[in-house]
């Protein structure tokens, strides 16, 4: 049974990727998870310099997920290359680095540094974080901003390039098209939804930042719809994410058109979820007599009355 999938020139052992921001730098989970068994590890977002992030409280549980406003706390690209990347190489992990920037030049410089580093498999461009005031969604909310960032990074690296798209737009497929036209090898979607929780006793936001990003099972149906919309608009692979908790959730994204998926919030619930997801995928393929998981991608069947075609 073949679980491998391709994201541009990068071949993944299977379609399961640990989502950026929910799995640290990967090495924190190495005692619980064999990183070599994952399709990939998307590490925490990296700027040029170290970053403190927002003051606590910066995580709030919701009935079907969580709000976070961590603010992209991180050690910076230089420390990552020196301290974390060698450990990930030793674990035989497929490393996808989430790249952040306050300016286009910063995105390009961080990507250039990573392009020269041994052991980086791909770059995920974070143009969609809702928790920072500069960069992030500032670029990803428009086709022009997306195109400008992707083009700048494309000029400085040959690594597979995967812009991470925000759902906080009216036409996510149009943003995906702009990324493809600018040279992206794939797109990943969706990042979190801008949201708020209020303490009714104090009448103040529960997060120090006021607002944060909503993730978890509550957003999954919207994310699946957005993956399907983008699948109709672009030819490059899509990495789907949003509230995946079971193998059935993985398959839902893949049938909608995702080549691979990222699992994030579920790590906080069950850090040992990975073998369960793989076993569920294998069971499904066996039950449906499918030899390769890639043969499931984009196989959604719709009637004419349902409005879309999967062809």
C-alpha positions in Angstrom: 0.0 0.0 0.0 1.6 3.3 -1.2 0.9 6.2 1.1 3.5 8.6 -0.5 2.4 11.9 -2.0 4.4 14.7 -3.9 4.4 18.4 -3.1 6.3 19.8 -6.0 9.7 18.1 -6.0 9.3 17.0 -2.4 8.1 13.5 -1.8 6.4 12.8 1.5 6.3 9.3 3.1 2.6 9.8 3.7 0.2 12.8 3.6 0.3 13.6 7.3 2.2 16.8 8.3 2.5 18.2 11.8 1.1 21.7 11.5 3.2 24.8 12.2 2.6 26.4 15.6 1.1 23.2 17.1 4.2 21.0 17.1 7.0 23.3 18.3 10.1 22.7 16.3 9.4 19.0 16.1 12.2 17.9 18.5 9.9 18.6 21.5 7.7 15.6 20.4 10.6 13.2 19.5 10.1 11.2 22.7 6.5 10.5 21.9 6.4 10.5 18.1 8.9 8.9 15.6 9.3 11.9 13.4 10.5 9.7 10.5 7.1 8.2 10.3 5.4 11.5 9.5 5.0 12.9 6.1 6.5 16.1 7.3 7.0 18.5 10.2 6.1 22.1 9.7 8.0 23.9 12.4 7.1 27.0 14.3 7.2 30.3 12.3 10.6 31.9 12.0 11.5 35.6 11.6 15.1 36.8 11.1 15.4 37.6 14.8 14.0 36.1 17.9 10.5 37.1 18.9 8.8 37.1 22.2 5.2 37.0 21.0 2.2 38.3 23.0 1.8 38.5 26.7 -0.4 35.8 28.4 -3.1 34.8 28.4 -2.7 33.8 24.8 -4.7 30.5 24.5 -8.4 30.0 25.2 -10.3 26.8 24.9 -13.6 26.9 22.9 -16.4 24.4 22.8 -15.1 22.9 19.6 -11.5 24.0 19.4 -9.3 26.8 20.7 -8.3 30.4 20.2 -4.7 31.4 20.1 -2.8 34.7 20.0 0.7 33.5 20.7 2.0 36.1 18.3 4.6 34.0 16.5 7.0 33.6 19.4 10.2 32.0 18.0 13.9 31.7 18.2 14.7 33.2 14.9 16.1 31.6 11.7 19.8 31.6 12.7 19.2 29.8 16.0 16.9 27.3 14.3 19.5 26.4 11.7 22.2 26.1 14.4 20.3 24.4 17.2 17.1 22.7 15.9 17.8 21.6 12.3 20.7 19.3 13.2 18.4 17.5 15.7 15.6 17.2 13.0 18.2 15.7 10.5 19.2 13.2 13.1 15.6 12.2 13.5 15.3 11.7 9.7 12.4 14.2 9.7 11.1 15.8 6.5 11.3 19.5 7.5 9.0 22.2 6.2 9.9 25.6 7.6 7.2 28.2 8.2 8.7 31.5 7.2 7.4 34.8 8.6 8.3 38.4 7.9 7.2 42.0 8.6 8.4 43.0 5.2 8.9 41.3 1.8 12.6 41.7 2.2 12.5 39.8 5.5 10.5 36.9 3.9 13.1 36.7 1.2 16.1 36.9 3.5 14.8 34.2 5.9 14.0 32.0 2.9 17.5 32.6 1.4 19.2 31.5 4.6 17.0 28.3 4.8 17.8 27.6 1.1 21.4 27.3 2.0 20.8 25.1 5.1 21.1 21.3 4.9 17.9 19.4 5.8 15.2 21.8 4.8 12.7 20.1 2.5 10.3 23.0 1.7 9.3 26.5 2.8 5.8 27.4 3.9 5.2 31.1 3.6 3.1 32.4 6.5 1.2 35.2 4.8 -1.9 34.5 6.9 -1.3 34.8 10.7 -4.1 36.9 12.2 -2.2 37.7 15.4 0.5 40.1 14.2 0.1 43.7 13.1 2.8 43.7 10.5 3.2 41.0 7.8 1.0 38.0 8.0 -2.5 38.7 6.8 -1.3 42.1 5.6 0.1 40.3 2.6 -2.2 37.3 2.4 -5.5 39.2 2.2 -4.9 40.4 -1.3 -3.9 38.8 -4.5 -1.3 41.6 -5.1 0.3 41.1 -1.7 0.4 37.4 -2.1 1.9 37.7 -5.6 4.6 40.1 -4.4 5.8 38.0 -1.5 5.8 34.7 -3.5 7.7 36.3 -6.4 10.3 37.8 -4.1 10.9 34.5 -2.3 10.9 32.5 -5.6 13.9 34.6 -6.8 16.1 33.5 -3.8 15.4 29.8 -3.4 14.7 26.7 -5.4 13.1 24.9 -2.4 9.4 23.9 -2.9 7.4 27.0 -1.9 4.1 26.7 -0.2 2.2 29.9 0.7 -0.1 29.4 3.7 -3.5 31.1 2.9 -5.9 32.9 5.2 -9.6 32.0 5.3 -10.3 35.6 6.3 -11.0 36.7 2.7 -14.0 36.7 0.4 -12.2 34.8 -2.5 -9.6 32.3 -1.3 -9.4 30.7 -4.7 -8.4 34.0 -6.3 -5.5 34.2 -3.7 -4.5 30.7 -4.6 -4.4 31.6 -8.3 -2.2 34.6 -7.5 0.2 32.3 -5.6 0.4 29.8 -8.4 1.0 32.5 -11.0 3.8 33.9 -8.9 5.7 30.6 -8.8 4.3 28.7 -5.8 4.7 24.9 -5.9 1.7 24.4 -3.7 -0.6 26.2 -1.3 -1.6 25.3 2.2 -5.0 26.2 3.7 -6.5 27.2 5.9 -4.9 29.2 8.7 -7.1 30.2 11.6 -10.2 32.3 11.6 -10.1 35.7 13.3 -12.2 35.4 16.4 -12.8 36.7 20.0 -13.8 35.3 23.4 -15.0 37.6 26.2 -14.9 37.2 30.0 -18.4 38.3 30.9 -17.5 39.0 34.5 -14.7 41.5 33.7 -16.2 42.5 30.3 -12.7 42.2 28.8 -11.3 39.9 26.1 -9.9 36.7 27.4 -6.8 37.0 25.2 -4.3 39.7 25.9 -4.2 40.5 22.2 -8.0 41.0 22.2 -8.5 38.7 19.2 -6.9 35.5 18.1 -7.1 32.7 15.6 -9.8 30.0 15.9 -8.8 26.4 15.1 -10.2 22.9 15.8 -13.1 20.9 14.6 -15.5 23.9 14.5 -13.7 25.2 11.4 -13.3 21.9 9.5 -16.4 22.1 7.2 -15.5 25.6 6.1 -11.9 24.6 5.5 -13.0 21.6 3.4 -15.2 23.8 1.3 -12.3 26.2 0.7 -9.9 23.4 -0.3 -12.5 22.2 -2.8 -12.9 25.8 -4.2 -9.1 26.1 -4.6 -8.9 22.7 -6.2 -11.1 24.0 -9.0 -9.0 27.0 -9.5 -5.3 25.8 -9.4 -3.3 22.9 -10.7 -0.6 22.9 -8.0 -1.0 20.7 -5.0 -3.0 21.8 -1.9 -2.1 21.0 1.7 -5.4 21.1 3.6 -5.9 21.7 7.3 -8.5 22.7 9.8 -9.8 20.6 12.7 -8.5 17.2 11.6 -9.0 14.7 14.5 -9.5 11.3 12.7 -8.6 9.5 9.5 -12.0 10.2 8.2 -11.2 13.9 8.5 -8.0 13.4 6.6 -9.8 11.6 3.8 -12.5 14.3 3.6 -9.8 16.9 2.8 -8.1 14.6 0.3 -11.3 13.7 -1.5 -12.1 17.4 -1.7 -8.7 18.0 -3.4 -5.9 18.1 -0.9 -2.7 16.2 -1.7 -1.6 16.3 2.0 -2.9 17.6 5.2 -1.6 19.3 8.4 -2.8 18.2 11.8 -2.6 20.9 14.5 -5.0 21.4 17.3 -5.4 17.6 17.7 -1.8 17.5 19.0 -2.9 19.2 22.2 -5.6 16.6 22.7 -3.6 13.5 21.7 0.1 13.8 20.9 0.1 10.1 19.9 -2.6 10.6 17.2 -0.2 9.9 14.3 -0.2 6.0 14.2 -4.0 6.1 14.6 -4.4 8.3 11.6 -2.0 6.2 9.5 -3.9 3.0 10.5 -7.2 4.6 9.6 -5.9 5.6 6.2 -4.6 2.1 5.5 -7.8 0.5 6.7 -9.8 2.7 4.3 -7.6 2.0 1.3 -7.8 -1.7 2.0 -11.6 -1.6 2.4 -12.0 0.3 -0.9 -9.3 -1.7 -2.7 -7.2 1.4 -3.4 -3.5 0.7 -3.7 -2.2 4.3 -3.6 -3.5 7.1 -1.4 -2.9 9.6 -4.1 -5.7 7.9 -6.1 -8.1 9.3 -3.6 -7.1 13.0 -4.2 -9.8 15.1 -5.7 -12.3 12.3 -6.3 -15.3 14.2 -4.9 -18.4 13.3 -6.9 -21.1 16.0 -7.3 -24.3 16.1 -9.2 -25.0 19.0 -11.6 -27.6 20.3 -9.2 -24.9 20.6 -6.5 -23.2 23.3 -8.4 -19.6 22.2 -8.8 -17.8 19.7 -10.9 -14.8 17.7 -9.7 -13.3 17.4 -13.2 
